[in-house]
Amino acid sequence: MSKIAICFCLICYGVCQAQEAELSFEGPSGNDPVLVEKCTNDTSYVVLTPAADTLPFSGSITLAGSAESDVDFVIELPLTILFEGGNTPIRIPITVIDDNVIEGLEEIIVQLIDSTDLTVVSELTISIVDAPAITISGSDTLEICQDALVSLSAESNLLDVVWTYGSAEMSGSDIEIR
């Protein structure tokens, strides 16, 4: 029981703090924080969700990493983040810029900073990757006999592979078409 009392006192004096908010990602790839040049045409979002028990919170967002704002991506950052209680998320649009330069993996590190003590409350890393190269071995047109079996295979370490055959859409790295 004394441990509970000590922790309660520490919370009252700001030494033992609860998480004020959490950063997350919403985009074409779901919650996977990856932006792909030439593939990601839709706007993605950095989402700030306050904790359920958040008291009024004021903070700001900082950006770091190897990707450059307004060169590799565009984000509309508010000057101040303010949660006045409740837990309504704030969605901040972020869009990748297709610069037609093969750069390899770039990262955006988004940090939510508490304005009272300048501590990092939450951090999110978003990867920017170049569009995957597509290589077709042999001819890009294949004629086969009726009822013959054709096997196709693809590799991707960052994205799901989606195949389209006629009006059907399939996913997975290996498929067979009859």
N, C-alpha and C positions, 0 to 999 in steps of 0.2 A: 504494500500500500504506500510506503514512503516513496518508491520509485515513481508512482503515478503522480504524487504530489510534487515531486521535484520536476518531472517533465512538464506538468501544468504550469509551474512557476516559470520555467524556461520559456514556454510558449508565450506566456504573458509578457516577458521581457524581450521577445524577439530572437532568442538564441536558437530555439528549436522551431523552425518554421515549416508549415505545410506547403506543398506545391501550389503556387498561385495560379498557374496556367500551363498548358501544354501546347507545343507546336506540333502540327501534323501536316500531311500533304493529301490533296485530292487532285486527281488528274485522269487523263485517258487510260493510264496504266493502273487505275484504282488508287490505293494508298501507297504504292511503291514509288518512292520519290525519285523518279527518273524522267528527264526531259530528253527527247530524241530529236535532233535537228532533221528537218525534212519530213519527219513522221508525226510530230506532235503539232497539229494545226489548232487544236482546241486550247482554250485558256485553262491553265491549271491554277490551283490555289494553295497558298500557305494558310493554314487554318489555326487560329489561336482560340483555344477552348479553356475558359476559366474553370478552376476546380469548383465543385458544387458548393463548398463552404467559403468561397473567396470573399473576403471583405473588400472594400474599395481598394483597387490596385492601379497604380500608374507606372508605366514603363515605356521603353522604346525598343526598336529593333535595330540590330547592327548586322551587317553583311561582311563576310570574309570568304576566303577560299580562292581557288585558281581562276574561276570564271569571273568575268568583269561585267558589272551592271552597265546597261545600255550598249554593250558590245556583244555579249553572249546571251543576255536575257534582259527582259524589262519587268520591273516590279514597281507597283505603286504603293510606296510605304507611307503610312501616316506618320506625322511628326511625333505624336504621342499615342500610346495605347492606354485606354482607360476602361477598367471594369468597375462598375459601381454596384456590384452585387448581382446575384443571379448567375446563370451560366449560358448566356447567349454567345455563340461563337462569332468571331470576326474572321471573314474570309478576304484574303488579300490576293488579287490576281497576279499571276506570274506567267510570262510567255517567253519561250525560247526564241532566239534570233538565229535563222539559218544564214550563216556567214559564208557558206561554201568553202570553208577551210577545214582540212582534216587536222584535228587537234588532239584526238584521243580523249580520254576521260578528263572532264573538268568538274569542279565541285563548287557549290554555293553553300556556305555555312551560314545559317540564319540563327541569330541568338535573340532571345527576349530578355531584356535587361530591366531589373527592378530599379526604378528611379530613386528610391529612398536610400538603398545601400549599394547600388551599382553592381549587384551580383547577377550572374547568369541564372535565370529562372528555368529556362528550357532552351534546348538546342536541336536543330534539325539540319541534316546534310542532304542536299539535293544534287544528284549527279546529272550532268549534261553529257550526252554521248553523240557521236556522229552517226548518221544513218548507216545501218549495216550494209556492207557491200554484198551484192548479189552476184554469184558466179553460176553460170549454167554450163555444165560440162556436156560437151557434144552439141547437138543441134537444139535450138529452142523450140523446134517443132518435131513432134514424134508421131509417126503413123504406126498404129498397131492393128492387129487383126481383131475382129469382133470377139468378145469374151476373153481376150488375153489379159493377163495381169501386169500392171505397171507399178513399180515401187518407186517412191520418191522419198528423199531424205534431206533434212536441213538442220543446220546448227545455229544456235544463237545463245550467247551466255547472258544476255540482258533482257531479251524480249520473248514473248510467246510467239511461236510460229503459227500462222494462220494460212490455210490453203483455201483457194476458191476454185471449184470445179463446176462449170455451168452456173447454176444458181445456188448450189450447195456450198456451205462454208464448214470447214473442218479445222481442228487445231491439233497440235502435237508435232513432234519432230519427224515422225515417220508415218506415212500413209500408204495405202494401197488402193488403186483405182482399177475397177474391172469394167 
